[in-house]
Structures are given as structure tokens and as C-alpha cells.
Amino acid sequence: MFKFIKQYTETMKDAAIYPIISLFIFIIFFTVLLIMVKNMKKETVTKLSNIPFENNETSNSNL
């Protein structure tokens, strides 16, 4: 399988651009995520951190 992929990408022109684009998308996504988390209000962080401890969820035991 890897041999097929390698052979296919070697025949493509400008095949090296796809990993670079993927790397940029990866870096941009996690940079934006980091900025959003750093700018989040303290109240929001506290509210989100307490979600697992709330008992307001409905159980799906009717299966």
C-alpha cells in the first residue's frame, strides 16, 4: 500500500506542496485554539470545568 502511495505521489507535479499546506493548517488551527483559550474569561473556565460534576443530565437507560 505504501509503495502505491509513494509511486503515485512521485508522479505528481508539485507533490511536496500538500504536506506543507497540511502543516500550515495544523499550526494555524492550534494557534487559534491557544489564543481562544488564553483569552477565555475565568468564569467561563470555571463553568466549563464543573460540567462533569453536574447531575442535570438525563440518562439514556430506555434502550
Biotite code that builds the C-alpha atoms (Angstrom):
import biotite.structure as struc

atoms = struc.array([
    struc.Atom([0.000, 0.000, 0.000], chain_id="A", res_id=1, res_name="MET", atom_name="CA", element="C"),
    struc.Atom([2.787, 2.432, 0.903], chain_id="A", res_id=2, res_name="PHE", atom_name="CA", element="C"),
    struc.Atom([4.581, 1.550, -2.322], chain_id="A", res_id=3, res_name="LYS", atom_name="CA", element="C"),
    struc.Atom([1.487, 2.523, -4.315], chain_id="A", res_id=4, res_name="PHE", atom_name="CA", element="C"),
    struc.Atom([1.131, 5.837, -2.469], chain_id="A", res_id=5, res_name="ILE", atom_name="CA", element="C"),
    struc.Atom([4.822, 6.627, -2.840], chain_id="A", res_id=6, res_name="LYS", atom_name="CA", element="C"),
    struc.Atom([4.768, 5.820, -6.550], chain_id="A", res_id=7, res_name="GLN", atom_name="CA", element="C"),
    struc.Atom([1.590, 7.865, -7.051], chain_id="A", res_id=8, res_name="TYR", atom_name="CA", element="C"),
    struc.Atom([2.966, 10.939, -5.293], chain_id="A", res_id=9, res_name="THR", atom_name="CA", element="C"),
    struc.Atom([6.278, 10.755, -7.148], chain_id="A", res_id=10, res_name="GLU", atom_name="CA", element="C"),
    struc.Atom([4.474, 11.027, -10.479], chain_id="A", res_id=11, res_name="THR", atom_name="CA", element="C"),
    struc.Atom([2.533, 14.098, -9.364], chain_id="A", res_id=12, res_name="MET", atom_name="CA", element="C"),
    struc.Atom([3.910, 17.537, -10.073], chain_id="A", res_id=13, res_name="LYS", atom_name="CA", element="C"),
    struc.Atom([4.382, 19.729, -7.001], chain_id="A", res_id=14, res_name="ASP", atom_name="CA", element="C"),
    struc.Atom([3.545, 16.866, -4.629], chain_id="A", res_id=15, res_name="ALA", atom_name="CA", element="C"),
    struc.Atom([5.627, 18.483, -1.878], chain_id="A", res_id=16, res_name="ALA", atom_name="CA", element="C"),
    struc.Atom([3.096, 21.292, -1.521], chain_id="A", res_id=17, res_name="ILE", atom_name="CA", element="C"),
    struc.Atom([0.469, 19.069, 0.158], chain_id="A", res_id=18, res_name="TYR", atom_name="CA", element="C"),
    struc.Atom([2.484, 18.311, 3.317], chain_id="A", res_id=19, res_name="PRO", atom_name="CA", element="C"),
    struc.Atom([3.378, 21.995, 3.632], chain_id="A", res_id=20, res_name="ILE", atom_name="CA", element="C"),
    struc.Atom([-0.277, 23.021, 3.356], chain_id="A", res_id=21, res_name="ILE", atom_name="CA", element="C"),
    struc.Atom([-1.224, 20.394, 5.938], chain_id="A", res_id=22, res_name="SER", atom_name="CA", element="C"),
    struc.Atom([1.454, 21.657, 8.308], chain_id="A", res_id=23, res_name="LEU", atom_name="CA", element="C"),
    struc.Atom([0.242, 25.248, 7.969], chain_id="A", res_id=24, res_name="PHE", atom_name="CA", element="C"),
    struc.Atom([-3.375, 24.230, 8.616], chain_id="A", res_id=25, res_name="ILE", atom_name="CA", element="C"),
    struc.Atom([-2.243, 22.277, 11.694], chain_id="A", res_id=26, res_name="PHE", atom_name="CA", element="C"),
    struc.Atom([-0.203, 25.194, 13.064], chain_id="A", res_id=27, res_name="ILE", atom_name="CA", element="C"),
    struc.Atom([-2.928, 27.767, 12.370], chain_id="A", res_id=28, res_name="ILE", atom_name="CA", element="C"),
    struc.Atom([-5.630, 25.620, 13.994], chain_id="A", res_id=29, res_name="PHE", atom_name="CA", element="C"),
    struc.Atom([-3.727, 25.065, 17.224], chain_id="A", res_id=30, res_name="PHE", atom_name="CA", element="C"),
    struc.Atom([-2.503, 28.659, 17.364], chain_id="A", res_id=31, res_name="THR", atom_name="CA", element="C"),
    struc.Atom([-6.071, 29.933, 17.107], chain_id="A", res_id=32, res_name="VAL", atom_name="CA", element="C"),
    struc.Atom([-7.159, 27.396, 19.712], chain_id="A", res_id=33, res_name="LEU", atom_name="CA", element="C"),
    struc.Atom([-4.396, 28.520, 22.083], chain_id="A", res_id=34, res_name="LEU", atom_name="CA", element="C"),
    struc.Atom([-5.336, 32.183, 21.634], chain_id="A", res_id=35, res_name="ILE", atom_name="CA", element="C"),
    struc.Atom([-9.004, 31.412, 22.307], chain_id="A", res_id=36, res_name="MET", atom_name="CA", element="C"),
    struc.Atom([-8.174, 29.512, 25.491], chain_id="A", res_id=37, res_name="VAL", atom_name="CA", element="C"),
    struc.Atom([-5.808, 32.216, 26.751], chain_id="A", res_id=38, res_name="LYS", atom_name="CA", element="C"),
    struc.Atom([-8.446, 34.927, 26.178], chain_id="A", res_id=39, res_name="ASN", atom_name="CA", element="C"),
    struc.Atom([-11.246, 32.957, 27.846], chain_id="A", res_id=40, res_name="MET", atom_name="CA", element="C"),
    struc.Atom([-12.820, 34.536, 30.926], chain_id="A", res_id=41, res_name="LYS", atom_name="CA", element="C"),
    struc.Atom([-12.247, 32.945, 34.320], chain_id="A", res_id=42, res_name="LYS", atom_name="CA", element="C"),
    struc.Atom([-15.993, 32.479, 34.867], chain_id="A", res_id=43, res_name="GLU", atom_name="CA", element="C"),
    struc.Atom([-16.300, 30.558, 31.624], chain_id="A", res_id=44, res_name="THR", atom_name="CA", element="C"),
    struc.Atom([-13.413, 28.274, 32.558], chain_id="A", res_id=45, res_name="VAL", atom_name="CA", element="C"),
    struc.Atom([-14.988, 27.581, 35.943], chain_id="A", res_id=46, res_name="THR", atom_name="CA", element="C"),
    struc.Atom([-18.375, 26.895, 34.365], chain_id="A", res_id=47, res_name="LYS", atom_name="CA", element="C"),
    struc.Atom([-16.895, 24.516, 31.799], chain_id="A", res_id=48, res_name="LEU", atom_name="CA", element="C"),
    struc.Atom([-14.770, 22.715, 34.369], chain_id="A", res_id=49, res_name="SER", atom_name="CA", element="C"),
    struc.Atom([-17.838, 21.988, 36.523], chain_id="A", res_id=50, res_name="ASN", atom_name="CA", element="C"),
    struc.Atom([-19.898, 20.427, 33.728], chain_id="A", res_id=51, res_name="ILE", atom_name="CA", element="C"),
    struc.Atom([-18.857, 16.809, 34.511], chain_id="A", res_id=52, res_name="PRO", atom_name="CA", element="C"),
    struc.Atom([-19.962, 17.212, 38.145], chain_id="A", res_id=53, res_name="PHE", atom_name="CA", element="C"),
    struc.Atom([-23.486, 18.419, 37.419], chain_id="A", res_id=54, res_name="GLU", atom_name="CA", element="C"),
    struc.Atom([-26.333, 15.929, 37.820], chain_id="A", res_id=55, res_name="ASN", atom_name="CA", element="C"),
    struc.Atom([-28.711, 17.592, 35.380], chain_id="A", res_id=56, res_name="ASN", atom_name="CA", element="C"),
    struc.Atom([-28.176, 15.115, 32.597], chain_id="A", res_id=57, res_name="GLU", atom_name="CA", element="C"),
    struc.Atom([-30.821, 12.693, 31.511], chain_id="A", res_id=58, res_name="THR", atom_name="CA", element="C"),
    struc.Atom([-29.843, 9.070, 31.378], chain_id="A", res_id=59, res_name="SER", atom_name="CA", element="C"),
    struc.Atom([-30.493, 7.062, 28.289], chain_id="A", res_id=60, res_name="ASN", atom_name="CA", element="C"),
    struc.Atom([-31.491, 3.822, 30.005], chain_id="A", res_id=61, res_name="SER", atom_name="CA", element="C"),
    struc.Atom([-34.528, 3.124, 27.864], chain_id="A", res_id=62, res_name="ASN", atom_name="CA", element="C"),
    struc.Atom([-32.572, 1.066, 25.370], chain_id="A", res_id=63, res_name="LEU", atom_name="CA", element="C"),
])
